[in-house]
Amino acid sequence: MNAEHADPARTPARPDYDWLYSRTRAGRARGPQGAAALLARLGDPQQAFRSVRVIGTNGKGSTCAMLEAGLIASGVTVGRFTSPHLTHFEERVRVDGADLSPARTDAFIRWAQTHAPDAAFFDLTLALACQEFARAGVGVAVMEAGVGGRSDATQVLTRVAATVITNVDLDHVGVLGGTVEAIAADKAGAAQPGVPLLTTATDAALDVIAAAAAQAGAPLLTPDTHPTLFALPRPPRLEGAHQQRNAALAAATLRTLGYGPGVDAALNATHPARLERFQVDGRAVLIDGAHNPHATHALAAALRGTPVHTLLFGNLARKDTAATLAPLLPLTPQRVFTAPGDLATPPGDLAAQHGGEATADMTAALTRALALTPPGGTLLVTGSLYLAGHVRTQLLARTP
């Protein structure tokens, strides 16, 4: 059954996002089983296109953006599935660089409310993407995993042309395990016989990935084993040493798939809220979605030598807040803490522990942080993609 045919006569002004977001995975088993059942009801649209699975602790979104740009430049009809979104749901599903239309989301939600009312949010979103990619005649879909590899719903994908693992560090430890090795084992569980596995992971994580690739019969490609494949003709447009690693991975993947001419376009790719720069009343505002210790260490390294006058920070309580914040504290003593949602670490607690001010409302916190930043100074906004998306929307509204 195709969700395209769900009661077309009813066209509400806004898709029922609240229903979709309420389909949590709480209490459900992890794995591809739910997504497989859902896709089967839709006629297994994932079989209509080749997939590149992008897995890792950080850097997945940027790598996906670069792969998308390189494939589009190569003349391929490209799908891109990523999460979470910054400002609107349809960012998660793109064809040839264009976001899905809300009307398509609405049609799918109405179908799901009747035919899959108990399905989980991520499974539903993945199924929506696969259906839209099949409908659009996508040749290659860049598919970002949610959490992990073997235990992720994207494990259901068929016709996988390449498996990409950006890096491995401690995040989602309650789901994937409390050590880098355990997390790497889950991510590397995505390896498939004969399917190239490309990674810029290092140290113990790379050892685990290499062993898993060998056991699965997946050719392993790394900067050490194939330096020419990962070589960059110039730095990417996205800033930071971590983005050079992501760019090398995207370039190697494009070349492995036969789309080497697309590397230049990949290096020109942009991605919102990745050290994204705004100018507001003579002040520089840097927005970055770093939300775990590995990401904030990379962010702090990228900002080395850049004076930061004010930090606006907020994150979710389920994250390792102390470790996430630690690399950012030396950047500036002037800090404003806020709450990106009901599940945030209380900003008052952060202000008391680390020094600074607490303003729970994100809009008011941005106003205060801007006021604390002198003309010509720099405000850094980070700690949560939810915060990054909110502030980005506020700043775009100020742009003439």
TATARA-V640302 format. One record per residue. N is the residue number from 1. RES is the residue in one letter. NEAR is the number of other C-alpha atoms within 12 Angstrom. Layout:
n = <N N>
res = <RES RES>
near = <NEAR NEAR>
//
This chain:
n = <1 2 3 4 5 6 7 8 9 10 11 12 13 14 15 16 17 18 19 20 21 22 23 24 25 26 27 28 29 30 31 32 33 34 35 36 37 38 39 40 41 42 43 44 45 46 47 48 49 50 51 52 53 54 55 56 57 58 59 60 61 62 63 64 65 66 67 68 69 70 71 72 73 74 75 76 77 78 79 80 81 82 83 84 85 86 87 88 89 90 91 92 93 94 95 96 97 98 99 100 101 102 103 104 105 106 107 108 109 110 111 112 113 114 115 116 117 118 119 120 121 122 123 124 125 126 127 128 129 130 131 132 133 134 135 136 137 138 139 140 141 142 143 144 145 146 147 148 149 150 151 152 153 154 155 156 157 158 159 160 161 162 163 164 165 166 167 168 169 170 171 172 173 174 175 176 177 178 179 180 181 182 183 184 185 186 187 188 189 190 191 192 193 194 195 196 197 198 199 200 201 202 203 204 205 206 207 208 209 210 211 212 213 214 215 216 217 218 219 220 221 222 223 224 225 226 227 228 229 230 231 232 233 234 235 236 237 238 239 240 241 242 243 244 245 246 247 248 249 250 251 252 253 254 255 256 257 258 259 260 261 262 263 264 265 266 267 268 269 270 271 272 273 274 275 276 277 278 279 280 281 282 283 284 285 286 287 288 289 290 291 292 293 294 295 296 297 298 299 300 301 302 303 304 305 306 307 308 309 310 311 312 313 314 315 316 317 318 319 320 321 322 323 324 325 326 327 328 329 330 331 332 333 334 335 336 337 338 339 340 341 342 343 344 345 346 347 348 349 350 351 352 353 354 355 356 357 358 359 360 361 362 363 364 365 366 367 368 369 370 371 372 373 374 375 376 377 378 379 380 381 382 383 384 385 386 387 388 389 390 391 392 393 394 395 396 397 398 399 400>
res = <M N A E H A D P A R T P A R P D Y D W L Y S R T R A G R A R G P Q G A A A L L A R L G D P Q Q A F R S V R V I G T N G K G S T C A M L E A G L I A S G V T V G R F T S P H L T H F E E R V R V D G A D L S P A R T D A F I R W A Q T H A P D A A F F D L T L A L A C Q E F A R A G V G V A V M E A G V G G R S D A T Q V L T R V A A T V I T N V D L D H V G V L G G T V E A I A A D K A G A A Q P G V P L L T T A T D A A L D V I A A A A A Q A G A P L L T P D T H P T L F A L P R P P R L E G A H Q Q R N A A L A A A T L R T L G Y G P G V D A A L N A T H P A R L E R F Q V D G R A V L I D G A H N P H A T H A L A A A L R G T P V H T L L F G N L A R K D T A A T L A P L L P L T P Q R V F T A P G D L A T P P G D L A A Q H G G E A T A D M T A A L T R A L A L T P P G G T L L V T G S L Y L A G H V R T Q L L A R T P>
near = <20 29 35 24 18 23 19 17 11 15 19 18 11 19 26 25 25 15 22 30 20 18 25 21 23 14 8 16 17 27 30 33 23 31 38 30 23 37 37 23 24 32 20 30 36 40 28 25 33 32 42 46 52 54 51 49 39 41 49 44 45 46 50 50 47 44 56 52 40 40 42 34 26 26 19 29 29 41 48 49 48 39 34 28 27 28 23 21 32 31 30 40 41 40 37 32 32 20 27 30 23 25 23 33 38 34 32 41 39 33 32 36 27 16 22 28 21 24 37 34 34 36 39 45 44 44 46 46 49 50 41 40 36 31 26 25 23 33 32 42 50 54 51 46 46 37 37 44 42 34 30 37 39 47 40 34 42 30 26 34 33 42 50 54 53 47 41 45 35 31 32 29 24 16 26 32 22 17 21 32 29 30 36 46 34 37 48 47 36 45 41 32 22 19 30 33 44 50 52 45 38 23 17 20 31 35 24 30 46 35 23 29 34 23 20 21 20 28 29 39 34 36 28 18 17 21 17 19 28 31 29 26 20 18 25 33 25 33 33 28 24 35 42 32 37 46 50 43 50 56 51 44 50 44 31 31 31 19 27 29 25 31 39 30 31 44 41 29 35 29 35 29 38 43 37 31 27 30 23 30 20 16 25 29 40 39 41 46 42 44 46 39 32 31 40 40 29 30 40 34 22 27 28 18 9 18 24 32 32 39 46 56 57 52 41 31 24 21 26 24 32 26 21 34 39 26 29 40 32 23 29 30 21 31 42 45 46 45 38 35 21 18 18 30 30 28 36 24 24 32 28 15 19 26 20 28 31 32 28 31 27 36 26 22 34 42 24 27 37 35 25 28 31 22 18 18 27 34 46 50 50 50 49 44 34 36 40 42 33 34 46 36 23 23 29 19 12 13 12 7>
//
